[in-house]
């Protein structure tokens, strides 16, 4: 299928290629003293995050140093409501892109499960008096450990196919209820380099905790422990190397090949809130709140 100029420009808008050029390459050339933190996290071109331990992650336990104190957290699965909304919206967006390629529709909206607003705090950059930050990140699922390598191989085998065929492959992946790990999300930290450090990167290196809000109705919030992985860090596990490979591959699968692999973030889900206006308005849904009986036998939340 041939893609016309108009369709190509629409896809470019979705992929953020223009934004990528002016936010990755330009900071790399012109990043100065103001776009850096007060601590040096780098050893040459590589960093290693020391404030998160994942040695018990197969038990569902992650350990993180929050505000200088080491704490254990139970990793949780997202709710069925979050999963249903997330997957259905992703499939809907893929269908809309296929229609757009065929000249029968417009590009999908930027809201939804792909665009997570990540709020972090903890480390001041030199160009600000504040340590708080919020940034929109492209979010996605990662296959369960047992199916990760096989999924990577399949994507690599099919990456040269026409875009319309690749979108159908992605759609089939989302339709497989057993494929994705429901305890985590992944993203790429596209812009952080030794000469240009994003505030999200600095905050997570200092304080690896965040809140992710998705702009949509229903509206969900995930509170997570964040694990940052440099693609060339020799001290990462085999699983983490595969996650880096997969996350970068999916990015290239849709947007086109990039010259390098980018820093990858795994967001381990600790809590989930339903912030939908109306009855929910910020009720914790994961883990479920305890329910106790009152004297008049009505059920009330904690």
N, C-alpha and C positions, 0 to 999 in steps of 0.2 A: 504494500500500500504506500503510495506516494503522499508525503505530507506537504501541503502548500505553505506559502510564506506566512499567511495569516494564522494558520494553525500552529506553525512553528513559533511564532511570536507569543501565542497564547500559552503554549507549553513552556516557553522561556519564562513567562510570568509566573507560572506555577512553580517551576523549578528554582526560581530565584537566581538564575545565572547572572543576571545583571547585578543583583545585590551581592552575589558571591564575589564577583570581580572587584567591586569597590570596597568590600569589607575584608577580604582575605589578602589580596595582593597589595593593595594600597597600604594598610597598616604594616604589612611585612616590610615595606620599603621606607615608610615614614614614621613608624612608631618611635616615640621618644621617651624621655624620662617620666612624662606625665601618665602614660598608659601602662604603668607598671606598679606592682605592689611594693611594700616596704621590706618584704622578705624575699629572699632568692630561693625558689623551689627547684631550680634547674641545675643539672650537671651537664654542661654543654647544651646539647639540643634535646636532652631527655630529662624527664622527671619521674619520681616514684611517689605515689601517695602512701604515706605512712600512718594516717589516722583512721584507717579502716582495715579490719581483719576479717577475711572470708574463709578461714580454715574450717569453720563449722557450718558452712552454708548448706551442705547436703543434709544437715540436721534441722535446717530452717532457722539457724541462729547467725546473726551478724553482730560484730563488735565494732564500736566506733568511739572515737574520742570527741566528745561534744563539750565545748567550752572548757577544755583542759581535763575533763573527767572521762575515763573509759566506762562505757555502758554496753550491756547486752540488749539486743532487740530481737523479737520474734518476727520473722519475715512472714507476710500473709498473702493469700490470694486475693485478688480483686473480687468484688461482688459479681454475682450473675447479671445484675442490672448494668453495671459498668461494662462488663464484657459484651453483653448484647448490644448496648448502644455503640460501643467502640467498633466492633467488628461490622455491624450493619452499616454504619456510616462510612467505613473504609470501602466496603464493597460498593456502596452507592456512589462514592466519589470515583472509583475506578470505572464504573459503568458510564458515568458522566464524561469522563475523559475519552473513553472509546467513542461515544457519540460525538464529542467535539472533533476528534480526529476524522470522523466520517462526515463532518460538516453539518451535523444535526443538533448541536447543542453548544452551550457556553461552558467556560471553565468553572470548576467547583469553587465554592466559597472557601476563604482561608480559615474560617472557624472550624471547629470539630476536633477529632481525636489526634490529628497529626500535629496540631499546634498547641503545645503545652507552655503555659506561662510559668516559668521557674523562678520562685522567690528564694533568695539566699541571703545570708548575712555572715559577718565575722571578720572581714579583712578589708581595710580601707585602701583604695587605690589612690595614687598621688594626685589625681585630678579631682578628688572629691573629699568632702569632710564627713561623708557617711559610709558605713559599712554595709548598708542594705542595698539590694539590687533585685531587679526583675527583668527577665529576658525571655523572649519567645524561642522555644527550641522545637525542632522537628522530632516528634516522638514515634516510637514503634515498638512492636513486640519482638521477642527473640525466640527461636525454637527451643524446646526443651533440650537438655543436654544430650539425651539419647538420640535425637534426630537432627542435631545441629550440623554435624559434618556432612550428612547426606543431603541436607537442604543446601548447604554451601556448594556442594558438587553439582547439584541440579541447576542452581542459578548460574554457576560458571559455565556449564555446558550450553545454556540457553541465552546468554547475555548478548550474543550477536544477532539474535532473532529480531524481526520487526517489533516496534514498540507495542502494537496492538496485540501481538501474540504474548509478549512479556506481561502485559497487563492482565491477560487471562490467566497466566501462570500465577501471578500474585493473588488474583481473586480466588483461585483454587486453594492456595495456601491458607487464606483467611477462612475459607469454608471448611477446612479440616479442624475440627474441634480439639483434636489431640496434639496438634503441632506446636502451639505456642505456650511458653511458660507464663503462667498467670500471676506469678509473684514479682514480676519486674517489667520495667520499660527500658528502652535503650535510646540513646541519642548520640550525635556527633558534636564535639566541641570544635567547631570549624575554625575559629578565629584565634585561639590562644597560641602564642609563640613566645620564645624568650624575649623578643623585642616588643611584643604587643600582647599583654595579658588581659584577658577579659575579666570583668568583675565577677562573673559567675565562677570562672576558674579559680580566682584567688579566694573567694569565699568558701568554695568546696574543699580546697586544699587546707584551709584553716579550720573549717567547721563543716563537716560533710553531712549536712542535713538540709532538706529543702521542702518546700510546698509547691506542688504542681497543680495549677488550675486550668481546666479546659473551657474555652469560651463556647458554650452551646447550651441548649435546653434539651434534655436535662444537663445540669452542670455538676461535674465531679471534681473533687480535690483529692490528690494523693499526697501523703506525707512520707518521705522516703529518706533512706540513707544512700548517699551517692558514692559510687566507686569510679574514680577516674583512671583510665588506662592509656598510657602512651603506647603507640603501636610498636615502638622500638625498645621498650623496657624489657631487659632480659630477665627480670624477676617476677614476671607475671606467670600465672598458671596456664596450662594448655587450654583449659576451658576459656579463660579470659582472652587468650590469643584468638581462639575461634570466634568469640563474640566480636572482637575488633574486626576480624576478617569479614564476618557476616554483615555487620552494620555498615561498613564501608561498601561492601558489595551491593547491598540493597540500594544504597544511595546512588551508586554508579549505574545500577540496573535501570533506574528511571531517568536520572539526570544526565547520564553519559559518563565516560571514563575520566577520572581525575589523576593528576600527576603523582599524588601521594596518598597514603592512608592517614586519616585524621584521628585525633584523640577521641576515644569513645567513653561514654558515661553509662554505667548501669545504675538504674534507679531501683533499689530494692524497696518494695512496698511494705510499710509498717502500719499505716493507718489509711483509711479511706473515709471521706465525708461526702454526703450528697448535699450540695449547696443550691439545689433547684429552688427557685422562688415558689412560695406556696406552703405546702405541708412540710417540706423538708427543711430548707433554710439553714443548713449546716449541721445535720444530724450525722453522727458517726455511724457508718455502716459496716466498717471492717476495722478491728474485730467488733462483733455485735455487742452493744451495751447490755449489761445485766438487766433483767426484768425482775422486779420484786412485787409481791402482793401487798396491797394496803389493807386496812381494816374493812373497808367496804368492798373488798375483793376486786377492785379495779386494778388493772396493770399500769404501772408507771415506770418510766425510765429513770435511771440513776441521775 
